[in-house]
Amino acid sequence: MLTKSWGYNMIITKFFKTRRDGVNLYRTYSDAGRTVVREDGAVFDEAVDVENSVHSYTEGEPLPDEEITAEEALAIITGGADDETE
């Protein structure tokens, strides 16, 4: 397991799984329940990269306390569009 310390909290990177094509995937997350921010500014709850990825991460804002439903996630991704008519 690889760990990178950024002050008191840590970014953890560890083996996640091997894809069917044999590529190893590694999961990166914050041990303090914070987002992870990639070097290009992209923000994730957690990240999964291929082995030997060039990406680096730092800790960001605290993760939201509430989980959202699949329907809420779809609405966010699609800009809030739904099938209802007014």
C-alpha positions in Angstrom: 0.0 0.0 0.0 1.3 3.5 -0.9 0.5 6.4 1.3 1.2 10.1 0.9 1.0 12.3 3.9 -0.3 15.9 3.5 -0.2 17.1 7.1 -2.2 15.2 9.7 -4.5 13.5 7.2 -3.4 11.2 4.4 -4.1 10.4 0.8 -4.2 6.6 0.5 -3.4 4.8 -2.7 -3.8 1.0 -2.7 -4.5 -1.9 -5.1 -8.2 -2.1 -6.1 -8.5 -4.9 -8.6 -7.3 -6.3 -11.9 -9.3 -5.7 -15.0 -10.2 -8.6 -17.3 -7.4 -7.4 -19.7 -4.8 -7.8 -16.9 -4.4 -4.1 -16.1 -4.1 -3.4 -12.4 -6.2 -0.6 -11.0 -5.4 1.5 -7.9 -7.9 3.4 -5.7 -6.9 6.7 -4.2 -8.9 8.3 -1.3 -8.6 10.4 1.8 -8.5 8.7 5.2 -10.2 11.8 6.6 -13.4 11.7 4.6 -12.4 14.5 2.2 -12.5 14.8 -1.5 -9.3 14.1 -3.6 -8.2 16.8 -6.0 -6.2 15.7 -9.1 -3.3 18.0 -10.2 -5.5 19.4 -13.0 -8.2 20.5 -10.5 -10.7 17.7 -11.1 -12.4 16.7 -7.8 -13.5 13.2 -6.8 -14.9 11.4 -3.8 -12.2 8.8 -4.7 -10.2 8.0 -7.8 -9.3 4.8 -9.6 -6.4 4.9 -11.9 -4.4 2.3 -13.9 -1.1 1.1 -12.4 1.8 3.6 -12.9 -0.6 6.5 -13.6 1.0 9.9 -13.7 -1.8 11.5 -11.7 -1.2 13.0 -8.3 -3.8 14.0 -5.7 -4.2 16.3 -2.7 -7.0 16.4 -0.1 -9.9 18.8 -0.8 -13.1 19.7 1.0 -14.9 17.4 3.4 -17.2 14.9 1.6 -21.0 15.6 1.9 -22.7 14.0 4.9 -25.6 12.7 2.9 -25.6 10.1 0.1 -27.7 10.9 -2.9 -29.9 8.5 -4.8 -29.2 7.2 -8.2 -32.1 9.3 -9.5 -30.6 12.4 -7.9 -27.2 11.6 -9.5 -28.8 11.2 -12.9 -30.5 14.5 -12.5 -27.2 16.2 -11.7 -25.4 14.5 -14.7 -28.2 15.4 -17.1 -28.7 18.9 -15.9 -31.9 18.2 -14.0 -33.8 17.0 -17.0 -36.7 14.7 -16.3 -39.7 13.1 -18.0 -42.3 15.3 -16.3 -44.2 18.0 -18.2 -45.8 21.0 -16.7 
